Amino acid sequence: MKIGSYLNRTKDKRIYYYDYGRLPGQRPAIGVFTYTKPKNQTEKNHNKQALELIDVKKSQTIIEQQSIGSAYIPPHKFKENFLEYYAEYVDKNKTDGNRALQNSFKQFKEFVGRSFVSPVDITENLCKEFRKFLLAKFKGETPQGYYARFKWVLNAATKDKYFQVNPTDEVSAIPNPSATLKENLEVEEYLTLVKTPCLNEEIKFAFIFCCYTGLRWVDVERVWNNDVNEDVLTTRIIQKKTGLPVTLTLHPIAQAIIKIQRRKRDSTPGNKKLFQLLGRNGCNKVLEKWIAAAEISKHITWSCARLSFAILLRDALVDEVTIATLMGHATPKQVNKTYKRHRAKDQLQTIMKLPSVDIDKYFLHLPDEETEE
């Protein structure tokens, strides 16, 4: 193993590299430099420590080369703190528009409640406790999604030889079905909301925009001026099947909202967000008061906009594949499972679709009740 060096352009520093040969890529930088003419004691100390660090890195690299083809993995290849491994995995694998991986890490740190977790501490029992923690804290598919990301991390760690057996193998990710069914808005309620004033106009227009596009709060909060071209919105939702962003042709009401919001932002140069919103909880509080003012006796939160979007399209006999595409899903599975009507809109209207005949002609009347003398 050879260590090479060269002077930088100003010749005041010496840069060090691994010397594996003369071909491209065979001289990777070590990431260490020394001062050619140290001016003070601080720079002299730096040079001494830098040379010691080079010796350590050289030794580690030699051990790595010698362990190739064997079952031995040098200890320096492992992170003593599993939280550092988790954080590195999140940083390398996070995706735009989906914060489930980052949130799973956040919840795991809250669960363990300390800044250092040894890989030895990650046992099957700890995994069960973490799943229990998520199920107690979240409803619906959120705990399942967070725990599934946790399993991704442990799968990767097992392949990296942190574990001989994956601690999560026997601990599956499960949802926590809500005890209450989520409400949806009907056609007439859509129109009522459009006509009802709201204390915060930004929230009103953003929520109605979600009702007509199927966007989530996190999606509409990040709609920028440049995302809308004529009547087409390019969302931040990336479809897994194609790897491309979902595009939506906007309903005339959604187009009208875009024009209003652009007019408000005309005085601000450059690309800008079209909706200036409060945090999620703040938006839901304003939404609750607005729903009450509209005299809609339902518990409506921001996520109900996306549900209503899917249900009304299904009522209009739009096929499930098209609805799934509009909502950014690769298949109709999620639409059929989550975004469906749980209660009949009008049971009488539905039941009257069954075949009928002249009742007087084919069925006898019940006898009149006897009256008391």
Buried (B, 14 or more C-beta within 10 A) or exposed (E): EEBEBEEEEEEEBBBBBBBBEEEEEEBEEBEBBBBEEBEEEEEEEBBEEBEEBBEEBBEBBEBEEEEEEEEEBBEEEBBEEBBEBBBEBBEEEEEEBBEBBBBBBEBBBEBBEEEEBEBEEBEBEBBBBBBEBBBEBBBBBBBBBBBBBBBBBBBBBBEBEBBEEBBBBEBEBBBBEEEEEBBBBBEEBBEBBBEBEBEBEBBBBBBBBBBBBBBBBBBBBBBEBEBBEEEEBBBBBBBEEEEEBBBBEBBEBBBBBBEEBEEBBEEEEEEBBBBBBBEBEEBBBBBEEBBEEBEBEEEBBBBBBBBBBBBBBBEEEEEBEEBBBBBBBEEBEBBEEBBEBEEEEEEEEEEEEEEEEEEEEEEEEEEEEEEEE
